[in-house]
Amino acid sequence: MLSAMTPDGGPILFLDVDGTLLPYGGDPAGRLLVAGVGPRLGALLCELVWATTWGEQANDELADADRQWVRTQHAGAAFLRQVQPYRGVTDEDLAALEDWLQWR
């Protein structure tokens, strides 16, 4: 998950779907959306952007290169959080994001 700020100061959440909302593992056709995540995402005080077209640039981890890109491309506050792709987004992940949004 990456959260940043719009030019007018509002927060944006870039949220990957595969591995975050749809955990990996098992039969790909049987993958299910993480239970209960929809209402929590809808209640966040930010603009949601679905990050679904990474293509060959996709990876399942945040690296120093990702953090450096955010620092050079975005002058405002940013929150980066690694979501485990075989588990998907958890209550702990969402709580950390909610805390950041509240105190940004």
For each residue, the residues with C-beta under 8 A, 3 or more apart:
1: 13 14 15 16 20 79 80 81 83 89 93 97
2: 13 14 51 70 78 79 80 81
3: 11 12 13 14 46 78 79 97 100 101
4: 11 12 14 70 74 76 77 78 79
5: 9 10 11 12 74 76 77 78 104
6: 9 10 11 12 47
7:
8:
9: 5 6 76
10: 5 6 46 47
11: 3 4 5 6 45 46 47 101 104
12: 3 4 5 6 46 47 49
13: 1 2 3 41 44 46 47 48 49 97
14: 1 2 3 4 49 51
15: 1 20 21 41 48 49 50 51
16: 1 19 20 21 51 52 54 83
17: 20 21 22 50 51 52
18: 21 22 24 52 58 85
19: 16 22 23 24 60 83 85 86 88
20: 1 15 16 17 83 85 88 89
21: 15 16 17 18 33 34 37 88 89
22: 17 18 19 31 32 33 34 88
23: 19 31 34 85 86 87 88
24: 18 19 31 85 86
25: 31 86
26: 30 31
27: 30 31
28: 31
29:
30: 26 27
31: 22 23 24 25 26 27 28
32: 22 35
33: 21 22 37 38
34: 21 22 23 37 88 89 90
35: 32
36: 39 40
37: 21 33 34 40 41 88 89 94
38: 33 41 42
39: 36 42 43
40: 36 37 43 44 94
41: 13 15 37 38 44 48 94
42: 38 39
43: 39 40
44: 13 40 41 48 97 98 101
45: 11 101 102
46: 3 10 11 12 13 101
47: 6 10 11 12 13
48: 13 15 41 44
49: 12 13 14 15
50: 15 17
51: 2 14 15 16 17 54
52: 16 17 18
53:
54: 16 51 57 58
55: 58
56:
57: 54
58: 18 54 55
59: 63
60: 19 85
61: 82
62: 66 67 80 81 82
63: 59 66 67
64: 67 68
65: 68 69
66: 62 63 69 70 80
67: 62 63 64 70 71 80
68: 64 65 71 72
69: 65 66 72 73
70: 2 4 66 67 73 74 78 80
71: 67 68 74
72: 68 69
73: 69 70
74: 4 5 70 71 78
75:
76: 4 5 9
77: 4 5 104
78: 2 3 4 5 70 74
79: 1 2 3 4 96 97 100 104
80: 1 2 62 66 67 70
81: 1 2 62 93 96 97
82: 61 62
83: 1 16 19 20 87 88 89 90 93
84: 87 88
85: 18 19 20 23 24 60 88
86: 19 23 24 25
87: 23 83 84 90
88: 19 20 21 22 23 34 37 83 84 85
89: 1 20 21 34 37 83 93 94
90: 34 83 87 93 94
91: 94 95
92: 95 96
93: 1 81 83 89 90 96 97
94: 37 40 41 89 90 91 97 98
95: 91 92 98 99
96: 79 81 92 93 99 100
97: 1 3 13 44 79 81 93 94 100 101
98: 44 94 95 101 102
99: 95 96 102 103
100: 3 79 96 97 103 104
101: 3 11 44 45 46 97 98 104
102: 45 98 99
103: 99 100
104: 5 11 77 79 100 101
